[in-house]
C-alpha cells in the first residue's frame, strides 16, 4: 500500500494575500470604490427628489438640477459629498410662472394683507405651493423684483404707482406727496430658491436618509466580500 500526501497551497496563498491586503491598507481603496458607487446612486435619487420638491418645470432637470449638483469623493475619510450651488435660480425654471394683471382678482387674492410696497405681480408654483413673490413684476418678457436698498431707483415701476388722495400719505405745504420714510430700492432679476439650500430638507433629505445607508451597505459589503473571499 502506498500513501501519498499532497500539500495544496492555493487557499493558503490566497488567504495570505488577503491578510497582506488588509494589513497594508489597500482595502481602503476598494472600500472607497464602494462608497463612490453608493454615493453616485444616492445622488441620482436625491436629484430626482429635489426636482419634485422645488417644482422645477419640465425641460430644466438636466440643465439645472443635474448640471448644478456635484458629487465629490474624499478617499481620506471614505466619504462622498453631495452639494449644489447656493445661488438662487431664475424664476423661469419653476412651474406655474405667469405675470398677473395689477387689477385682477388673482393679484388681489394673493396680495391680501400685504403692505402696498410688498405687493407682487408674478405668480409661481415653486415648492408646489402657488404664490406671488413680494415686490415682483414683469416687463418686456422678463421677470423682476424690487430689492430694498440704501439707494433709490430713478423710476418706480408703474405696478407700484399709487393714485388719488390717501389719508395716510403725507403732503408738503404745496400739497405734493412727501416721502413716508421708506428705504429706496433697486430693480433686479427675479430669483427663486437655491438648489444648494434645498438638498438638506424635506423630500430631498428624506430620500437621502432612505437611500444612502442601503446603497452604502450594499456596495461596500460587496467590495469587502470580494477581497475577503478565499
MOKAHU-V143423 format. One record per residue. N is the residue number from 1. PHI is phi in degrees with one decimal (999 if undefined). PSI is psi as a letter, one per 30 degrees, with the letter a starting at -180 (none if undefined). NEAR is the number of other ideal C-beta (glycine too) atoms within 8 Angstrom. Layout:
n: [N/N]
phi: [PHI/PHI]
psi: [PSI/PSI]
near: [NEAR/NEAR]
This chain:
n: [1/2/3/4/5/6/7/8/9/10/11/12/13/14/15/16/17/18/19/20/21/22/23/24/25/26/27/28/29/30/31/32/33/34/35/36/37/38/39/40/41/42/43/44/45/46/47/48/49/50/51/52/53/54/55/56/57/58/59/60/61/62/63/64/65/66/67/68/69/70/71/72/73/74/75/76/77/78/79/80/81/82/83/84/85/86/87/88/89/90/91/92/93/94/95/96/97/98/99/100/101/102/103/104/105/106/107/108/109/110/111/112/113/114/115/116/117/118/119/120/121/122/123/124/125/126/127/128/129/130/131/132/133/134/135/136/137/138/139/140/141/142/143/144/145/146/147/148/149/150/151/152/153/154/155/156/157/158/159/160/161/162/163/164/165/166/167/168/169/170/171/172/173/174/175/176/177/178/179/180/181/182/183/184/185/186/187/188/189/190/191/192/193/194/195/196/197/198/199/200/201/202/203/204/205/206/207/208/209/210/211/212/213/214/215/216/217/218/219/220/221/222/223/224/225/226/227/228/229/230]
phi: [999/-116.3/-109.7/-119.5/-114.0/-120.5/-105.7/-96.7/-97.3/-55.8/-69.8/-63.5/-67.7/-63.5/-60.9/-63.1/-63.8/-67.1/-63.4/-63.5/-61.3/-74.2/-67.7/-89.4/84.4/-65.8/-60.6/-62.4/-63.2/-68.6/-63.5/-67.7/-61.2/-66.4/-62.0/-65.1/-56.9/-66.2/-62.0/-65.7/-69.6/-66.4/-57.8/-60.8/-68.9/-65.9/-61.7/-65.5/-69.1/-70.3/-60.4/-67.9/-60.3/-87.9/62.8/-69.8/-70.0/-54.7/94.7/-115.8/-65.6/-69.5/-73.1/-112.7/-65.2/-67.1/-65.1/-109.3/-108.8/-112.9/-122.4/-114.4/-89.4/-127.1/-58.7/-57.4/-122.2/50.9/-132.4/-137.2/-104.2/-105.8/-143.5/-154.0/-62.0/-100.8/-88.9/-61.1/-96.9/-58.6/-63.9/-64.7/-86.7/-101.3/-68.9/71.5/-77.8/-164.6/-87.6/-104.8/-69.6/-65.1/-106.5/-78.0/-67.5/-62.9/-62.5/-64.5/-67.2/-75.6/-101.8/-58.0/86.7/-90.0/-62.2/-54.4/-72.8/-96.6/-60.2/-134.0/-130.5/-122.7/-101.6/-147.5/-103.2/-54.5/62.3/61.0/-134.0/-49.8/-157.9/-113.6/-76.6/-59.6/55.8/-100.5/-159.0/-113.2/-155.3/51.4/83.2/-106.6/-123.0/-135.6/-145.7/-88.6/-109.7/-53.9/-155.3/-76.4/-92.4/-124.9/-69.3/-70.6/-129.9/-78.8/-54.1/-61.1/-60.0/-106.5/-69.0/-122.1/-128.0/81.6/-88.4/-116.1/-60.1/-93.8/-95.1/-67.8/-125.5/-86.3/-65.0/-98.2/85.3/-83.8/-65.8/-104.6/-63.6/-94.0/84.0/-72.8/-72.2/-76.1/-154.0/-128.4/-93.0/-137.4/-63.8/-83.3/-119.4/-102.3/-66.7/-91.5/-57.4/-64.4/-92.6/-100.6/-65.6/-104.8/-147.8/51.3/-62.5/-61.6/-65.1/-59.9/-64.0/-59.7/-70.1/-81.8/-87.5/-53.0/-61.1/-66.4/-65.7/-63.2/-63.7/-62.1/-80.0/-71.3/-61.1/-61.0/-67.5/-67.6/-63.2/-66.9/-87.5/-92.2/-71.5/-147.9]
psi: [k/k/k/k/k/k/j/j/g/e/e/e/e/e/e/e/e/e/e/e/e/e/e/g/g/f/f/e/e/e/e/e/e/e/e/e/e/e/e/e/e/e/e/e/e/e/e/e/e/f/e/e/e/f/h/k/l/k/f/g/e/e/f/d/e/e/f/g/k/k/j/k/k/j/e/e/g/h/l/j/k/k/l/l/k/g/k/l/l/k/f/f/f/l/l/g/k/l/k/k/k/f/g/l/e/e/e/e/e/f/g/k/f/k/l/e/f/g/l/k/g/k/k/l/g/k/g/g/j/k/l/k/k/k/h/l/l/k/k/h/f/l/k/l/l/k/k/k/l/f/l/k/k/e/k/k/k/f/f/g/k/k/l/l/k/k/f/g/j/k/l/a/f/g/g/l/k/l/k/g/g/l/l/a/l/l/k/l/k/k/l/a/l/k/e/f/f/f/e/h/l/b/e/e/e/e/e/e/f/e/e/e/e/e/e/e/e/e/e/e/e/e/e/e/e/e/f/f/k/none]
near: [2/3/4/4/4/4/4/5/6/6/8/7/8/9/9/8/8/11/8/8/10/9/6/6/5/8/10/9/8/12/12/11/9/15/15/10/10/15/14/10/11/15/12/8/11/15/12/9/12/15/10/10/12/13/12/12/10/4/5/10/11/7/7/12/13/9/7/9/15/8/10/7/11/9/8/4/5/9/7/14/10/13/8/12/7/7/7/6/12/9/14/7/10/15/10/10/12/6/8/12/7/7/4/8/5/9/14/8/7/12/11/6/3/9/5/7/8/9/13/14/14/17/14/14/12/14/8/8/6/7/8/13/11/9/13/13/14/10/7/3/4/7/14/13/16/12/9/6/9/4/6/6/10/3/4/7/10/5/8/12/6/7/3/4/4/6/4/4/9/7/7/8/3/4/5/6/6/7/5/7/3/6/6/10/12/9/9/8/8/12/10/12/10/11/16/10/9/14/15/6/7/7/9/14/10/9/12/13/8/8/12/10/8/8/13/12/8/9/13/12/9/9/12/12/8/8/11/7/5/6]
